[in-house]
Amino acid sequence: IMLCGDGKPVPGPAKYNSFWLRDAAYIADALFYAGQGDLIPPALAEIRSMQLPDGGFLAKTRGNADELDAPGEAIYTFVQHYKRTGDRKLLQDAWPMILSASKFVRDKRVSADGILPPSVSAEDLGSGKHQHYWDDFWCVRGLRDAAFAARELGKAKDAEWMQAEADSLLKATLASVRSLKTSYIPNGPQDLTSSAMARGTSCGLWPCDVLDPNDPLTTSSFDTYWDKWIAPSKGGFIHKGHYWPYAGLDLAQGYIMLGQRERAWTMLDWTLKHDPTKGFYSWPEGMFTDNLTLAEGDMPHGWMCASYISLVRNMLVRESGQDLVLMSGVPRHWLRRGATIAVRDLPVQFGTLSYTARVDGDSLRLTIDAPKKARALRVILPSRREITLSATTRSATIPLQ
């Protein structure tokens, strides 16, 4: 109730009681994962109302329009909902918005380096006079999703230029990074050293899925973020001099995709142990490092709630293209002898998934009820060994070693 304004999700009950487009993108994912997808359409309607005549968006109700991640997040949220529901009418109705937002991103790319111009971006990333790679990553994802929507609606010519624009923007972004001669992806060309490097790149792996987890630049970037901003507190993400729990859990998603599940677990475990309410599991956006009280934003924080739900869900199952990936974030100690992990009727893009994993000696015995629309099931063990199963598999025994 505290995080629902007029039926739409809001980031907080006090300071953040406006509707924020950026937060809504993350919260909508978590609502779906939690089986509350019926709460998403009011958020979609609000997002559509925030589009401006030039195709851009207000970042929040009663807000400004100079946050260039917003078009990508708007398109992403609509297309995610379509993929999960198959609501073709919603996609058709949203198409003019998607087309206008895509043209807006294309027209904004006028700088010599081919990336998006300076913007306020996500406000905690720094100066509005700077460029932020966060904007580029989100708009690459938005353009890819726009191309997907165009193909679904039979608009081949639009799909072609949208996909080309997404590819071009990603290429320009990575070229910009490499021109800086750093071993990691910074916040942007004008800010190479602040903690915004980690915050601003987190979306590149999750949820945008536009960075290659096998690219040495990606792995060295997330190693740098760990060493600089996470390891000193043994699992808490330090940003702008404070702990930022939700941003830390979003980074943890990236470590799962990199195959570094123990780092992800360390961050989740740290978060649970640093609950400022001592059992009510309510965190602020940012909290002081000495006493864990509110330092930034609002409390409880809606994005933090979403990040927690999404991380735990994706540890157990996540989508990768048309595949379902099982257990890629389950920490090693969850698979001790005699342990059981059970998932029941968990919403996934293709339907619902249930599975039980029992550790019997040195083997993992799986019982699975997966949606037939999935292409395959991929089980990833702590050893990083991957086993691919048919989506129709009902039981399997897998050696743990």
Secondary structure by P-SEA (a helix, b strand, c coil): ccccccccccccccccccccaaaaaaaaaaaaaaccccccaaaaaaaaaaccccccccccccccccccaaaaaaaaaaaaaaaaccaaaaaaaaaaaaaaaaaaaaaaccccccccccccccccccccccccaaaaaaaaaaaaaaaaaaaaacaaaaaaaaaaaaaaaaaaaaaaaaaacccccccccccccccccccccccccccccccccccaaaaaaaaaaaacccccccccccccccccaaaaaaaaaaaaaacaaaaaaaaaaaaaaacccccccccccbbbcccccccccccccaaaaaaaaaaaaaaaccccccbbbcccccccccccccbbbbbccccccccbbbbbbbbcccbbbbbbcccccccbbbbbccccbbbbbcccccccccccc
